């Protein structure tokens, strides 16, 4: 379903609630506003299959724009609000967005406009800058009536690639109308989300999972309680205040919950809480067990990617019987293969592939990366680059990453982009970046630098490089620590032997 359906059934009940302020957006308001957005985008000249970008903090405005774009048959790209102007502009340009909605609270509007001269329409909220049109003023001029035809759009979110630049994950539009509902939400609903659900979203909406779960909940008639940002005690308070039934988390949040004072943990009534979903990063078995002991057997886990090439799922009872597993296949058929593509026996680790009836996605403007995700003999088998094994019962256990991607609190960080930034510093001769263990976030960004000849490796240099990195990268990508080495280990071919650098940091 979609907002128009639920507005006809329960127009005055909340569709979205701001957790901190209690401000609500009713189904009627969401339906009307999303109709206005769809009308505005059409009036600006956007047609089915065109692209729009959204760069905004967690705000109630997020939902009408997202639904309006989907109701107009557009591809919607939600951009990480913590990216620099350069990083955000690359995504706007690469996606060929014909309109971008940005918040002055979130980004440097002037810089983003300068860096995206080929984007026809720049719309802003909560801010102003030359060349930007005021979104609220434009929207107020639009009628709240739906488009005569409402083709189903889709999201095209970005995931970093081997070059360090993010790549859009694009799927063909379904050809359906919005009235037929978002494909798959009724079938792939093991969590029991329905029109009575109160779903707490504590994470940034630009991430695929929070955005997807919010849109799924709204499609099924449930209400979304949106937090501006995660805070452990505030999340517990929201569960009690709004009688939350469903929620989604990353393991870092569990760690922060468990570090709360026991008195605070016991202060809130969590009895309404029926399902807590987690994903995005490996969850230590002990952390998950402690959360089960506290919240009860309500934790569900899934493994999937923005690519939607396949997924697994595991409920609480199955996890207690198979601790550490991410579950059995929920979409697609799992194959574990070696580097040559041969399938591995049960219990032996290899690259995880999902088989689908047809190619499920492509990386926008990157045919080589699209091809590299496919099995060498079976183009409909695709991999996210994870390594794992299946047990005799078909439960998947993930063991490693094919590449040295860093997972920092559920956020994927790709070392190459950081290396490319640091190598520009005139005191750096060579650099390697990888993840090292971090109790709170799972992994932290570590840089190992080979100083330029004659440069003294010391804390002053480390601080200088950290400051330099902050000027060129989003904050969460900046190395948390920097070590120095006289010469980095490179093979004769020039390839960096990163495993030699990384492994000592992971020795327990």
C-alpha positions in Angstrom: 0.0 0.0 0.0 1.0 3.7 0.1 0.0 6.9 2.0 -3.1 7.5 -0.1 -4.6 4.2 0.9 -4.0 4.7 4.6 -5.1 8.3 4.5 -8.5 7.1 3.3 -8.7 4.7 6.3 -7.2 6.6 9.2 -6.5 10.1 8.0 -6.0 11.7 11.4 -3.8 9.1 13.1 0.0 9.6 13.1 2.1 8.3 10.2 5.3 9.7 11.5 6.2 11.0 15.0 9.3 13.0 16.0 10.6 11.1 19.0 12.1 14.1 20.9 9.4 16.7 20.2 6.3 14.6 19.8 5.5 16.5 16.6 3.4 14.3 14.3 2.6 14.0 10.7 -0.8 12.4 10.1 -1.6 10.1 7.2 -3.7 12.8 5.6 -0.8 15.3 5.9 1.8 12.8 4.6 -0.5 11.9 1.7 -1.2 15.6 0.8 2.4 16.6 1.1 3.8 13.7 -0.9 1.2 14.6 -3.6 2.5 18.1 -3.6 6.1 16.9 -3.9 5.2 14.7 -6.9 3.4 17.6 -8.5 6.3 19.9 -8.0 8.8 17.5 -9.4 6.6 17.0 -12.5 6.2 20.7 -12.9 10.0 21.1 -12.8 10.2 18.7 -15.8 11.1 15.4 -14.2 9.7 12.3 -15.8 9.5 8.7 -14.9 13.0 7.2 -14.5 14.7 10.5 -13.8 16.8 10.9 -10.6 16.5 13.2 -7.6 18.9 13.5 -4.6 18.0 14.2 -0.9 20.6 15.5 1.5 18.9 16.2 4.8 19.2 15.5 8.6 16.5 13.3 10.1 13.4 15.4 9.9 9.7 14.9 9.2 10.2 16.5 5.8 12.2 13.5 4.7 9.1 11.3 4.3 6.9 13.5 2.0 9.8 14.1 -0.3 10.7 10.4 -0.4 7.1 9.3 -1.0 6.6 12.1 -3.6 9.6 11.0 -5.6 8.5 7.4 -5.5 4.9 8.4 -6.5 6.3 10.3 -9.5 8.2 7.2 -10.7 11.6 8.6 -9.9 14.9 7.2 -8.6 15.6 8.7 -5.2 19.2 8.9 -3.9 19.5 9.6 -0.2 22.9 11.1 0.5 24.9 10.7 3.8 24.5 14.1 5.5 28.1 13.8 6.9 29.8 13.8 3.6 31.8 16.8 2.5 30.5 19.0 -0.2 32.9 17.4 -2.7 31.7 13.9 -1.7 28.0 14.8 -1.9 28.5 16.7 -5.2 30.0 13.6 -6.8 26.9 11.5 -5.9 24.5 14.2 -7.2 26.5 14.5 -10.4 27.1 10.8 -10.9 23.4 10.0 -10.5 22.5 12.7 -13.0 20.1 14.1 -10.5 17.8 16.7 -12.1 16.8 18.1 -8.7 18.4 18.0 -5.3 16.7 18.9 -2.0 19.2 19.9 0.7 19.0 21.3 4.1 21.0 24.3 5.1 21.4 22.7 8.5 23.1 19.7 6.9 25.4 21.1 4.2 27.2 24.1 2.7 24.5 25.1 0.2 26.8 27.5 -1.6 29.6 25.0 -2.1 27.2 22.2 -3.2 25.6 24.5 -5.8 29.0 25.5 -7.2 30.1 21.9 -7.4 26.9 20.7 -9.2 26.4 23.2 -12.0 24.7 20.6 -14.3 21.9 19.9 -11.9 18.9 21.9 -13.1 17.1 22.4 -9.8 18.5 23.2 -6.4 15.8 23.2 -3.6 16.6 24.1 0.0 14.9 23.8 3.4 16.0 25.4 6.6 18.5 27.6 4.9 19.2 29.8 1.9 21.9 30.5 -0.6 22.3 32.1 -4.0 20.9 29.9 -6.7 18.7 27.8 -4.4 14.9 27.9 -4.5 12.9 27.8 -1.3 11.3 24.4 -1.1 8.5 25.4 1.2 7.4 28.3 -1.0 7.4 26.1 -4.1 5.5 23.3 -2.3 2.8 25.6 -1.1 1.9 26.5 -4.7 1.1 22.8 -5.5 -2.2 21.2 -5.3 -2.6 18.2 -2.9 -4.2 16.1 -5.6 -2.4 12.9 -6.8 -0.9 12.7 -10.3 -3.2 11.3 -12.9 -0.8 8.3 -13.2 1.5 7.3 -10.3 4.2 5.0 -11.6 6.3 3.2 -8.9 9.7 4.7 -8.5 12.6 3.2 -6.5 15.6 4.2 -4.4 19.1 4.2 -5.9 21.4 4.4 -2.9 25.2 4.5 -3.1 27.8 2.0 -1.8 31.5 2.6 -2.2 33.4 0.7 -4.8 36.9 -0.6 -5.3 38.0 2.7 -6.7 37.0 4.4 -3.5 34.3 6.4 -5.1 30.7 5.4 -4.2 28.6 3.6 -6.8 24.9 3.8 -7.2 23.0 0.5 -7.0 20.3 0.5 -9.6 17.5 -1.8 -10.4 15.0 -1.6 -13.2 11.7 0.1 -12.3 9.0 -2.4 -11.6 6.5 -1.0 -14.1 3.8 -1.1 -11.4 1.8 1.8 -10.0 2.0 3.1 -6.5 -1.5 1.7 -5.9 -0.1 -1.8 -6.2 2.2 -1.2 -3.2 6.0 -1.5 -2.9 6.9 -4.9 -4.3 7.6 -7.6 -1.7 6.7 -5.9 1.5 3.8 -8.3 2.1 5.7 -11.4 1.3 9.1 -10.6 3.0 7.6 -9.7 6.4 8.8 -12.2 9.0 8.7 -9.5 11.6 4.9 -9.2 11.6 4.9 -5.5 10.7 1.3 -4.3 10.1 -1.1 -1.4 10.5 -0.8 -1.6 14.3 3.0 -1.4 14.3 4.9 1.4 16.1 8.4 1.3 14.6 11.3 3.1 16.3 13.9 4.3 13.8 17.0 5.4 15.8 19.4 5.6 12.8 20.2 8.1 10.0 17.5 7.9 7.3 20.1 8.1 4.5 21.2 4.5 5.3 19.6 1.8 3.3 18.2 -0.3 6.2 16.6 2.5 8.2 15.2 4.1 5.1 13.9 0.8 3.8 12.3 -0.3 7.1 10.6 3.1 7.5 9.2 2.9 4.0 8.1 -0.7 4.6 6.4 0.2 7.8 4.5 3.0 6.2 3.6 0.8 3.3 2.0 -1.6 5.7 0.2 1.1 7.6 2.4 1.2 10.7 3.6 4.4 12.4 7.3 5.5 12.4 8.8 7.1 15.5 11.9 8.9 14.2 14.8 9.9 16.4 17.0 12.7 15.2 20.1 10.8 16.3 20.7 7.7 18.5 21.0 8.1 22.2 20.7 5.0 24.3 18.6 6.3 27.2 16.5 8.4 24.8 15.8 5.3 22.8 14.6 3.4 25.9 12.4 6.4 26.8 10.9 6.5 23.3 10.0 2.7 23.5 8.2 3.4 26.7 6.5 6.7 25.7 5.3 5.6 22.3 4.7 1.9 23.1 7.0 0.9 20.4 6.5 -2.6 19.0 9.3 -2.9 16.5 12.8 -1.4 16.1 16.0 -1.8 14.2 19.6 -1.4 15.5 23.3 -2.0 14.7 25.5 -3.8 17.2 27.3 -0.6 18.3 24.0 0.6 19.7 23.7 -2.7 21.7 27.1 -2.0 23.2 26.0 1.5 24.3 22.8 0.1 25.8 24.8 -2.4 27.8 27.1 0.3 29.1 24.2 2.2 30.7 24.0 2.2 34.4 21.8 -0.7 35.6 19.5 1.7 37.3 18.9 3.5 34.0 18.4 0.3 32.2 15.7 -0.8 34.7 13.9 2.6 34.7 11.9 2.1 31.5 8.9 0.0 30.6 9.8 -2.0 27.5 6.9 -4.4 27.7 5.4 -3.2 24.3 8.6 -4.2 22.5 8.0 -7.3 20.4 10.7 -7.3 17.7 14.2 -5.8 17.6 15.9 -6.3 14.3 19.7 -5.9 13.9 22.1 -6.0 10.9 24.8 -4.0 9.1 27.8 -5.4 11.1 28.8 -8.5 12.9 27.4 -8.7 16.4 29.6 -10.3 19.0 27.9 -13.4 20.3 28.3 -12.3 23.9 26.8 -8.8 23.2 23.7 -10.4 21.6 23.3 -12.9 24.4 23.3 -10.1 27.0 20.7 -8.2 25.0 18.6 -11.3 24.8 18.9 -11.7 28.6 17.7 -8.1 29.0 15.1 -7.6 26.3 14.0 -11.3 26.0 14.1 -13.5 22.9 12.9 -10.7 20.6 16.1 -10.1 18.6 16.0 -10.9 14.9 19.0 -10.7 12.6 19.4 -10.5 8.8 22.2 -10.4 6.3 21.7 -8.4 3.1 23.1 -5.5 1.2 21.8 -2.4 -0.5 22.1 -4.4 -3.7 19.1 -6.6 -2.7 20.8 -9.5 -4.4 19.7 -11.9 -1.6 19.3 -12.2 2.1 19.3 -14.4 5.2 17.3 -14.1 8.3 17.4 -15.7 11.8 14.9 -15.5 14.6 15.7 -15.5 18.3 15.0 -19.2 18.9 17.1 -20.3 15.9 19.9 -18.0 16.9 20.0 -19.4 20.4 20.4 -22.9 18.8 23.0 -21.6 16.2 24.8 -18.7 18.0 26.8 -16.6 15.6 24.8 -17.5 12.5 23.2 -14.8 10.4 20.5 -17.4 9.4 19.2 -19.3 6.4 18.4 -17.9 3.0 15.2 -15.8 2.9 15.8 -14.5 -0.7 17.9 -16.4 -3.2 19.9 -19.6 -3.0 23.2 -19.4 -1.2 26.4 -20.8 -2.8 29.8 -20.8 -1.1 32.6 -20.8 -3.7 36.3 -20.6 -3.9 38.3 -18.0 -5.9 37.8 -20.0 -9.1 34.1 -20.3 -8.6 33.9 -24.0 -7.5 31.4 -24.7 -4.7 32.8 -25.5 -1.3 31.7 -28.4 0.9 29.6 -27.8 4.0 31.6 -26.2 6.8 34.3 -24.8 4.5 34.6 -21.1 4.0 34.5 -19.3 0.7 32.9 -16.3 -1.0 29.2 -16.0 -0.4 27.0 -15.8 -3.5 23.2 -15.5 -3.9 21.5 -17.0 -6.9 18.5 -15.2 -8.3 16.4 -15.9 -11.4 17.7 -12.8 -13.1 20.5 -10.3 -12.6 19.2 -8.3 -9.6 21.1 -5.0 -9.9 23.8 -3.1 -11.6 26.3 -0.5 -10.4 25.4 2.8 -12.0 28.0 3.9 -14.5 30.4 1.0 -13.6 30.0 -2.1 -15.8 33.3 -3.5 -14.5 32.2 -3.4 -10.9 28.8 -4.9 -11.9 30.7 -7.7 -13.7 33.0 -8.3 -10.8 30.1 -9.0 -8.4 28.9 -11.9 -10.5 30.1 -15.5 -10.4 32.6 -16.3 -13.2 30.2 -19.0 -14.7 26.8 -18.0 -13.4 25.9 -14.3 -14.1 22.8 -14.5 -11.8 24.9 -15.5 -8.8 26.2 -12.3 -7.2 28.3 -11.6 -4.1 28.8 -8.7 -1.8 32.4 -9.7 -1.2 31.8 -11.5 2.1 33.4 -14.8 3.1 31.5 -17.4 5.1 30.3 -21.0 5.3 27.1 -23.0 5.6 26.6 -25.6 8.3 24.8 -28.9 7.7 21.4 -27.3 8.4 21.9 -24.5 5.8 22.7 -21.7 8.4 25.2 -19.1 7.1 28.2 -18.0 9.3 30.2 -15.0 8.1 33.9 -15.2 8.8 35.6 -12.3 6.9 35.5 -9.8 4.1 37.0 -10.5 0.8 38.4 -7.0 0.8 39.5 -5.1 3.8 36.4 -3.0 4.1 36.0 -1.3 7.5 32.7 -1.6 9.4 32.5 1.2 11.9 29.4 1.0 14.0 27.4 -0.4 11.1 28.8 2.0 8.5 30.9 0.8 5.7 34.2 2.6 5.2 36.5 1.9 2.2 40.2 2.4 2.8 41.1 3.4 -0.7 39.3 6.7 -0.5 41.1 7.6 2.7 44.4 6.5 1.3 43.8 8.7 -1.8 43.2 11.7 0.4 46.2 11.3 2.7 48.7 10.6 -0.1 48.1 14.1 -1.3 49.9 15.5 1.8 53.4 16.5 1.0 54.8 14.8 4.0 53.4 11.4 3.1 55.3 9.0 0.8 53.0 6.1 1.2 50.0 5.1 3.2 47.8 2.1 4.1 44.4 2.2 5.8 42.5 -0.7 7.4 40.3 -1.5 10.3 41.5 -2.5 13.7 39.4 -3.9 16.6 37.4 -1.5 18.6 35.2 -2.6 21.5 32.5 0.0 21.0 32.3 0.3 17.2 33.5 -3.1 16.1 36.3 -1.6 14.0 38.1 1.7 13.9 40.1 3.3 11.1 43.8 2.9 11.4 46.3 4.6 9.0 50.0 3.5 8.7 52.1 6.1 7.0 55.5 6.1 5.4 56.7 9.6 5.9 58.4 11.4 3.0 62.2 11.5 3.2 63.6 13.7 5.9 60.2 14.0 7.7 60.2 13.0 11.4 57.5 10.6 12.4 56.0 11.8 15.6 52.8 13.0 17.3 53.0 16.4 15.7 53.0 14.8 12.2 50.1 12.5 13.2 48.1 15.5 14.4 48.8 17.4 11.2 47.7 14.4 9.1 44.5 14.0 11.1 43.7 17.7 10.6 44.4 17.3 6.9 42.1 14.3 6.7 39.3 16.2 8.4 39.5 18.8 5.6 39.0 16.3 2.9 36.9 13.5 4.3 33.7 13.0 6.3 34.4 12.9 10.0 33.7 9.2 10.4 36.3 8.3 7.8 39.2 10.2 9.5 41.7 7.8 11.0 41.3 7.3 14.8 45.0 6.6 15.1 48.1 6.9 12.9 51.2 4.7 13.1 54.4 5.2 11.1 56.7 2.8 9.2 60.0 3.3 7.4 58.7 1.5 4.3 55.4 -0.1 3.6 55.4 -3.7 2.3 54.7 -3.6 -1.4 55.1 -6.5 -3.9 57.3 -6.0 -6.9 54.1 -5.4 -8.9 53.5 -2.4 -6.7 50.5 -4.0 -4.9 50.4 -3.2 -1.2 50.6 -6.3 1.0 48.0 -5.0 3.4 47.5 -8.3 5.2 51.0 -8.1 6.7 50.2 -4.7 8.1 46.7 -5.5 9.4 47.1 -8.9 11.0 49.3 -7.9 14.0 46.5 -5.6 15.2 44.0 -8.4 15.2 46.2 -10.9 17.3 44.5 -11.5 20.6 
